[in-house]
């Protein structure tokens, strides 16, 4: 098996895991993220943390091919991706029988809601609980406008900038299906 980093056809831009930077300083981190962003590589690790830079455009990183590529794969086997994070979280939940938590943080327009949708989409596919997760996802997305009506203010970047955090909890059975 050839890993992505062993491929000769691999597009290389910056480092995939910023713990490998020669100097871990703000300027080096920003420069690395900028290099990767300019080459449409929106995901970068810094250790176990996944950093995502909103491309403000549709990306082709979320197909069935990527779902299959990241399912049950070790994080080093493929480039950084929200599906790698989702798979790691889901597998740890099943293997360790422990609750998992994903914190999605960022300023207005950073793509937090989109990131949460991709995580739920991945879990829906791999858990076999497609309709259950889809129902939870739909409830969350449909309630967003109502929730955002409370505590919002217009900003330079966004007409409905939220002033509160969101908490989503999905309960799973022992077999890994959403309850």
C-alpha positions as CSV (number, residue, x, y, z in Angstrom):
1,X,0.0,0.0,0.0
2,X,1.3,3.4,-0.9
3,X,0.4,6.3,1.5
4,X,-0.4,9.7,0.2
5,X,3.0,11.1,1.3
6,X,4.9,8.4,-0.6
7,X,3.2,9.2,-3.9
8,X,5.2,11.0,-6.6
9,X,2.1,12.6,-8.0
10,X,1.2,14.3,-4.7
11,X,0.8,18.0,-4.7
12,X,3.0,19.3,-1.9
13,X,2.4,22.7,-0.3
14,X,3.7,23.6,3.1
15,X,3.5,20.9,5.8
16,X,0.4,18.8,6.6
17,X,1.2,18.7,10.3
18,X,2.6,22.0,11.7
19,X,4.4,20.2,14.6
20,X,7.0,19.5,11.8
21,X,7.7,23.2,11.2
22,X,11.3,24.2,12.0
23,X,10.0,27.0,14.2
24,X,6.5,26.9,15.7
25,X,5.9,30.7,15.6
26,X,2.9,32.7,14.5
27,X,4.6,33.9,11.3
28,X,5.6,30.3,10.3
29,X,2.1,29.0,11.1
30,X,0.4,31.8,9.1
31,X,2.8,31.3,6.2
32,X,2.2,27.5,6.1
33,X,-1.6,28.0,6.2
34,X,-1.4,30.6,3.5
35,X,0.7,28.3,1.2
36,X,-1.8,25.5,1.7
37,X,-4.8,27.7,1.3
38,X,-3.5,29.1,-2.0
39,X,-3.2,25.5,-3.3
40,X,-6.8,24.7,-2.1
41,X,-5.5,22.6,0.8
42,X,-7.8,23.9,3.4
43,X,-7.0,21.3,6.2
44,X,-3.8,21.2,8.2
45,X,-3.0,19.4,11.5
46,X,-1.1,20.8,14.4
47,X,-0.7,17.5,16.4
48,X,-4.2,16.1,17.0
49,X,-5.9,19.4,16.2
50,X,-7.4,20.0,12.7
51,X,-7.2,23.5,11.4
52,X,-9.6,24.4,8.6
53,X,-9.4,27.6,6.5
54,X,-12.7,28.5,4.9
55,X,-12.2,28.5,1.1
56,X,-15.4,30.5,0.5
57,X,-16.2,28.2,-2.4
58,X,-17.3,24.7,-3.0
59,X,-14.5,22.1,-2.8
60,X,-14.4,18.6,-4.3
61,X,-13.2,17.1,-1.0
62,X,-16.5,15.6,0.2
63,X,-17.4,12.9,-2.3
64,X,-18.1,9.2,-1.7
65,X,-14.5,8.6,-2.7
66,X,-13.2,10.6,0.3
67,X,-15.7,8.9,2.6
68,X,-14.3,5.5,1.7
69,X,-10.7,6.8,1.7
70,X,-10.9,8.0,5.3
71,X,-13.1,5.3,6.8
72,X,-11.0,3.1,9.2
73,X,-7.8,4.8,8.0
74,X,-5.0,6.0,10.3
75,X,-4.6,9.8,10.3
76,X,-1.2,9.6,8.6
77,X,-2.5,7.5,5.7
78,X,-4.3,10.4,4.0
79,X,-4.0,14.2,3.9
80,X,-5.6,16.2,6.7
81,X,-9.4,16.2,6.4
82,X,-12.5,16.7,8.6
83,X,-13.4,13.1,7.7
84,X,-10.2,11.9,9.3
85,X,-11.2,13.7,12.5
86,X,-14.7,12.3,12.3
87,X,-13.5,8.8,11.7
88,X,-11.0,9.0,14.6
89,X,-13.7,10.3,16.9
90,X,-16.2,7.7,15.9
91,X,-13.8,4.8,16.1
92,X,-12.5,6.0,19.5
93,X,-16.1,6.1,20.7
94,X,-16.7,2.5,19.6
95,X,-13.4,1.0,20.8
96,X,-12.9,2.9,24.1
97,X,-16.6,3.1,24.8
98,X,-16.1,6.7,25.8
99,X,-17.9,9.9,24.9
100,X,-16.2,12.1,22.3
101,X,-16.2,15.8,21.8
102,X,-15.4,18.0,18.8
103,X,-14.9,21.7,19.4
104,X,-15.5,23.8,16.3
105,X,-14.3,27.4,16.8
106,X,-13.9,30.4,14.6
107,X,-15.1,33.9,13.8
108,X,-18.2,34.7,11.9
109,X,-18.2,33.2,8.5
110,X,-15.4,30.8,9.3
111,X,-17.4,27.7,8.3
112,X,-18.3,26.2,11.7
113,X,-21.8,25.2,10.6
114,X,-20.5,23.7,7.4
115,X,-17.9,21.8,9.3
116,X,-20.5,20.4,11.7
117,X,-22.6,19.3,8.7
118,X,-19.6,17.4,7.2
119,X,-19.0,15.6,10.5
120,X,-22.7,14.6,10.8
121,X,-22.7,13.5,7.1
122,X,-19.7,11.3,7.7
123,X,-21.2,9.7,10.9
124,X,-24.5,9.1,9.0
125,X,-22.7,7.2,6.4
126,X,-20.3,5.1,8.5
127,X,-22.7,4.4,11.4
128,X,-25.4,2.8,9.4
129,X,-27.7,5.3,11.1
130,X,-28.2,7.4,8.0
131,X,-31.8,8.4,8.5
132,X,-31.4,8.9,12.3
133,X,-28.4,11.2,11.9
134,X,-30.0,12.9,8.9
135,X,-33.0,13.7,11.1
136,X,-30.8,15.2,13.8
137,X,-28.9,17.1,11.1
138,X,-32.1,18.4,9.7
139,X,-33.5,19.5,13.1
140,X,-30.3,21.4,13.8
141,X,-30.1,23.1,10.4
142,X,-33.8,24.0,10.4
143,X,-33.7,25.4,13.9
144,X,-30.6,27.5,13.1
145,X,-32.6,30.6,11.8
146,X,-34.8,30.6,14.9
147,X,-31.8,30.3,17.3
148,X,-29.8,32.9,15.4
149,X,-32.7,35.4,15.7
150,X,-31.8,35.7,19.4
151,X,-28.6,37.5,20.1
152,X,-27.5,38.3,16.5
153,X,-26.1,41.5,15.1
154,X,-25.0,42.5,11.6
155,X,-21.2,42.6,11.1
156,X,-19.0,43.6,8.2
157,X,-18.7,39.9,7.2
158,X,-22.0,38.5,8.0
159,X,-25.6,39.7,8.3
160,X,-26.5,37.2,11.0
161,X,-23.4,36.9,13.1
162,X,-24.3,34.7,16.0
163,X,-23.4,35.8,19.5
164,X,-23.7,32.4,21.2
165,X,-22.2,29.0,21.0
166,X,-24.0,25.9,19.8
167,X,-24.1,22.6,21.5
168,X,-25.0,19.5,19.7
169,X,-25.1,16.1,21.3
170,X,-25.8,12.8,19.5
171,X,-26.4,9.7,21.6
172,X,-25.2,6.4,20.2
173,X,-26.1,2.8,20.9
174,X,-23.4,0.3,21.9
175,X,-23.3,-0.8,18.3
176,X,-22.5,2.7,17.1
177,X,-25.9,3.7,15.7
178,X,-27.4,7.0,16.6
179,X,-30.3,6.7,19.1
